[in-house]
Amino acid sequence: MSTRLEALVIGAGISGLATAYALAKSGITVRILEAAPRPGGVIQSVKRDGYLLECGPQSFSGNGAITSICKDLGILEERVLADPKAARYVLIDGKLQAVPMGPGLLTSSFLSGGTRGAILRDLFGKSQAPEPDESVASFIRRKFSDTLLERLVGPFVSGIYAGDPETLSLRAAFPILYEAEKARGSIIRGAFAVMKQRKAAATIAPRTPREKPTLQTFRNGNETMITAIAKHLGDRLTCGVQVSSIQAVEADHEPNAVRFRIVAGGPRGEETLETERLILATPTEVSGKLLESFDAGFSAPLSAIGYSGVAVVSLGYAMKDVADPLTGFGFLVPRSSGLGILGTVWNSSLFPGRAPEGHALLTSFVGGATNPGALGKSPEDLAAQVHRELTPLLGIRKDPVFSNVTLWQRAIPQYNLGHTARIAALNNLRSRYPGLYFSGNYLSGPAIGTCVEQSLKTADEVRISFTN
Ligand SMILES: Cc1cc2nc3c(=O)[nH]c(=O)nc-3n(C[C@H](O)[C@H](O)[C@H](O)COP(=O)(O)OP(=O)(O)OC[C@H]3O[C@@H](n4cnc5c(N)ncnc54)[C@H](O)[C@@H]3O)c2cc1C
């Protein structure tokens, strides 16, 4: 006997959870299936030995969508916000140098005179529009300088995508900059105009309240939001159940007819579910495989989206053994430094309760698209390497007293050259199958806030389809 549903979501990372949450709120009969024993996907908070660490994302930029969900779930008061002025450092010539924020960048010695001149030309002049699909590196070199790419843009790209600026697409990875440049021939003037336009559009049709993005987490870690959504969903969420196949059901012409038959396996055996609307919130390679027997055409655009692998190394030190006062957010590392670390977040400086009294928790990222071999190392070797590299930078005098390493072989989707065309092909094919939807971090951006916004949009589409 199979269960019949109005909507079924596969995958309970933040994208699947936010989609299911919004569907349930609209009164749609929904279930969400998750292969792992726990929901949350890459969002995992761990409490151990007095430390509170994050195995995946360390924090996130808030937005209206997240705030409104948190308010609904009664966890808004649990949020902790980072100091928006917390200094961010970049490793230059062997030293951590604070990145000047805002206009201060123009007068600082952080950038060469040539780069500062190029920034001024951007502000007051007009340059040739970007290529339809140009790499971030090529664009920054052409418009500004190698120094800007090396010192600021490269490390920043590592911080978001763990990506390679030579292959990341400006248009797909940084759409605001692409639109700005295309519209005004100036990133700075154009970005202001694009943001003003978006703000106006949101005022005309407000979906969720707008708010300034502030870096945040929760008193008990990022997982607070996951646990709260999961609790709200109750028995609509089932974990430890792996979906193994999706088949098309011969649909009649009713708009709300059953269209998909899903087979899922778990400890209690196999289960077959039938649904009118199916939302895949799984990583691209899983979605491609699951849809293979449904329509093999999905496999090409989905499997062409690569992921960078990242090792997340959290080390705890006694503060008395660290010379650096660790005031700020942490630091990013240009690839030319030769270090394995891409960047380090000073968790205990940013948020309370991350380390026992008198201790510091520092989380470093190793690997990424420019160093895939790092993921082949053992957790012990990675922890030792990070400690070795941090020691001279932060004046560390003793070994760490705490260590945790998480390896993500497929951590973050890469919005590489061709990404926009791949997503267009995916949507084009999807339009042939009413009732089929995608949610996930490869669609509009990998940040948690963007995943939530994207998921609410998907849920809206599903909801509207019931009224058509
Ligand atoms: C190391 C790291 C650091 C990051 N740092 C930040 C940061 O600082 N700030 C920020 O905003 N974002 C950050 N991100 C990005 C952000 O965390 C992710 O993009 C986002 O959480 C992805 O959510 P998702 O639901 O789309 O995918 P996932 O979390 O990957 O969820 C997909 C789910 O599908 C499930 N699944 C797979 N196959 C099946 C199947 N056959 N049946 C059922 N279920 C299945 C999986 O088990 C998983 O739970 C980081 C990501 C990583 C990995």
The ligand as an SDF file (V2000), in Angstrom:
LIG
                    3D

 53 58  0  0  0  0  0  0  0  0999 V2000
   32.2340   23.6450    5.4440 C   0  0  0  0  0  0  0  0  0  0  0  0
   31.1160   24.5560    5.0570 C   0  0  0  0  0  0  0  0  0  0  0  0
   31.1520   25.8850    5.4700 C   0  0  0  0  0  0  0  0  0  0  0  0
   30.1060   26.7360    5.1170 C   0  0  0  0  0  0  0  0  0  0  0  0
   30.1090   28.0210    5.5940 N   0  0  0  0  0  0  0  0  0  0  0  0
   29.0040   28.7870    5.4360 C   0  0  0  0  0  0  0  0  0  0  0  0
   28.8760   30.0270    6.1310 C   0  0  0  0  0  0  0  0  0  0  0  0
   29.7590   30.4310    6.8870 O   0  0  0  0  0  0  0  0  0  0  0  0
   27.7340   30.7510    5.9540 N   0  0  0  0  0  0  0  0  0  0  0  0
   26.7210   30.3200    5.1440 C   0  0  0  0  0  0  0  0  0  0  0  0
   25.6970   31.0160    5.0090 O   0  0  0  0  0  0  0  0  0  0  0  0
   26.8140   29.1350    4.4770 N   0  0  0  0  0  0  0  0  0  0  0  0
   27.9230   28.3730    4.6130 C   0  0  0  0  0  0  0  0  0  0  0  0
   28.0100   27.1670    3.9920 N   0  0  0  0  0  0  0  0  0  0  0  0
   26.9880   26.8020    2.9950 C   0  0  0  0  0  0  0  0  0  0  0  0
   25.6750   26.3080    3.5840 C   0  0  0  0  0  0  0  0  0  0  0  0
   25.8870   25.7320    4.8340 O   0  0  0  0  0  0  0  0  0  0  0  0
   25.0710   25.2540    2.6370 C   0  0  0  0  0  0  0  0  0  0  0  0
   25.0510   25.7430    1.3110 O   0  0  0  0  0  0  0  0  0  0  0  0
   23.6420   24.8760    3.0430 C   0  0  0  0  0  0  0  0  0  0  0  0
   23.5720   24.5580    4.4130 O   0  0  0  0  0  0  0  0  0  0  0  0
   23.2040   23.7070    2.1640 C   0  0  0  0  0  0  0  0  0  0  0  0
   21.9070   23.2820    2.5080 O   0  0  0  0  0  0  0  0  0  0  0  0
   21.0980   22.3170    1.5490 P   0  0  0  0  0  0  0  0  0  0  0  0
   19.8730   21.9060    2.2720 O   0  0  0  0  0  0  0  0  0  0  0  0
   20.9170   22.9520    0.2100 O   0  0  0  0  0  0  0  0  0  0  0  0
   22.0520   21.0540    1.2990 O   0  0  0  0  0  0  0  0  0  0  0  0
   22.5630   19.9310    2.3290 P   0  0  0  0  0  0  0  0  0  0  0  0
   22.8600   20.5130    3.6450 O   0  0  0  0  0  0  0  0  0  0  0  0
   23.6570   19.2230    1.6040 O   0  0  0  0  0  0  0  0  0  0  0  0
   21.3110   18.9450    2.4860 O   0  0  0  0  0  0  0  0  0  0  0  0
   20.9600   17.9460    1.5630 C   0  0  0  0  0  0  0  0  0  0  0  0
   20.3200   16.7960    2.3360 C   0  0  0  0  0  0  0  0  0  0  0  0
   19.8700   15.7850    1.4270 O   0  0  0  0  0  0  0  0  0  0  0  0
   20.0500   14.5330    2.0700 C   0  0  0  0  0  0  0  0  0  0  0  0
   20.0250   13.4420    1.0940 N   0  0  0  0  0  0  0  0  0  0  0  0
   20.9750   13.1220    0.1650 C   0  0  0  0  0  0  0  0  0  0  0  0
   20.5910   12.0410   -0.5480 N   0  0  0  0  0  0  0  0  0  0  0  0
   19.3750   11.6640   -0.0980 C   0  0  0  0  0  0  0  0  0  0  0  0
   18.4430   10.6220   -0.4520 C   0  0  0  0  0  0  0  0  0  0  0  0
   18.6940    9.7630   -1.4390 N   0  0  0  0  0  0  0  0  0  0  0  0
   17.2880   10.5100    0.2490 N   0  0  0  0  0  0  0  0  0  0  0  0
   16.9910   11.3820    1.2550 C   0  0  0  0  0  0  0  0  0  0  0  0
   17.8380   12.3950    1.6240 N   0  0  0  0  0  0  0  0  0  0  0  0
   19.0040   12.5390    0.9640 C   0  0  0  0  0  0  0  0  0  0  0  0
   21.4000   14.7030    2.7510 C   0  0  0  0  0  0  0  0  0  0  0  0
   21.6230   13.7250    3.7500 O   0  0  0  0  0  0  0  0  0  0  0  0
   21.2950   16.1150    3.2960 C   0  0  0  0  0  0  0  0  0  0  0  0
   20.7770   16.1500    4.6010 O   0  0  0  0  0  0  0  0  0  0  0  0
   29.0340   26.2690    4.3160 C   0  0  0  0  0  0  0  0  0  0  0  0
   29.0100   24.9360    3.8900 C   0  0  0  0  0  0  0  0  0  0  0  0
   30.0360   24.0820    4.2820 C   0  0  0  0  0  0  0  0  0  0  0  0
   29.9780   22.6380    3.8670 C   0  0  0  0  0  0  0  0  0  0  0  0
  1  2  1  0
  2  3  1  0
  2 52  2  0
  3  4  2  0
  4  5  1  0
  4 50  1  0
  5  6  2  0
  6  7  1  0
  6 13  1  0
  7  8  2  0
  7  9  1  0
  9 10  1  0
 10 11  2  0
 10 12  1  0
 12 13  2  0
 13 14  1  0
 14 15  1  0
 14 50  1  0
 15 16  1  0
 16 17  1  0
 16 18  1  0
 18 19  1  0
 18 20  1  0
 20 21  1  0
 20 22  1  0
 22 23  1  0
 23 24  1  0
 24 25  2  0
 24 26  1  0
 24 27  1  0
 27 28  1  0
 28 29  2  0
 28 30  1  0
 28 31  1  0
 31 32  1  0
 32 33  1  0
 33 34  1  0
 33 48  1  0
 34 35  1  0
 35 36  1  0
 35 46  1  0
 36 37  1  0
 36 45  1  0
 37 38  2  0
 38 39  1  0
 39 40  1  0
 39 45  2  0
 40 41  1  0
 40 42  2  0
 42 43  1  0
 43 44  2  0
 44 45  1  0
 46 47  1  0
 46 48  1  0
 48 49  1  0
 50 51  2  0
 51 52  1  0
 52 53  1  0
M  END
$$$$
